[in-house]
C-alpha cells in the first residue's frame, strides 16, 4: 500500500534558483517537489507517494536527473527517521 514519504535531497551540480531548473523538475514529474536552497546549499524537498521509502527516493532522484543530468545527490534529510530503517537489511 502506497504512502507519502517526505524527504529533502541536497544537490550539487545544479542551480536550484534557476527558473529553467524548476520548470524542468515539474516537467520531469516533480509536481510533488519544492525547489529551493539556502546559503551555499541546493535542495529539493519531496512529498512522494510510493510503496516504500527506497522507491520514493529512487524515483525522486530519477526525476532530478531527467531535469538536470549533471545533478549529484550529496545528502538526504528525512521527515520520519523510521523510514531509514527500510533501507537496512533485515
N, C-alpha and C positions, 0 to 999 in steps of 0.2 A: 504494500500500500504506500503510495507516494505521500510525502510530507514536504514542508517547506524548510529548507536549511538556510540559515543566514551566516554569511562569512564575508571577509574583506580580503582581497588579494592585493598585495603590494607588488608593484611592477617596476621594471627597468626597461629602457629602450623605447619609451613612448611618452609623448606629452599629453597627459590626460586633460589639460586645459584647452586642447585644440578642438574646435567645433567639428572638424573633419573626423577626429577620432571618436567623439561622442556619437556622431551620426553613424559611423561605421559599426560601432558596438551595437547600436539599436538595430541596424540592418542585418547584422550577423546573428540576431536572435537574443540580444541582451536587453529586452524590454523590461527585465527584472533587475537591471543594474543601475546603480547610482555612481556616476563617474565623478571623481574629484581628486583632491590631493591637498597637501599642505606644504610646509617648508621643506623643500628638497625630498618630497615623498609623493609618489604617484600611486593612487589607489583606485580600486573599483569594488564597491560593495554589491553583493548579490543576495537576493532572497529567492532561491532557486527551488522549484518543485522537482523532486526526484525520488526514486525508490531507495536510495542510500546516499550517505554523505559523500562517499567516493564518487558516485555517479554525478552528483551535483557539482563537485569541484572540477572533475574532468570535463564536463560539458561547458562549464564557465570558462575554463582555460581554452578549450577549443573555440569558443565564441571569440575570445580576445585575440587568439592567433589568426582567426579569419579576418577580424577587423584590422589587425596590425601584425603581420607576420614576424616582425622583429621583436615583438613583446616577450620579455622574460618575466616569469613569476618568481619573485625572490622571497616572498613571505606570505603567511596566511594568519588571519585572526578569526576566531570563531565566536558566534553568539553563545553557543552552548558547548562548553568543553567536553561534555559527554559524547558529542558527535565524533570527536577524535578517536574515541575507543573503537569505533567501527573500522578504523584503518589498521588496528593492531591484529596480529594473528591470534586465532582462537587457541 
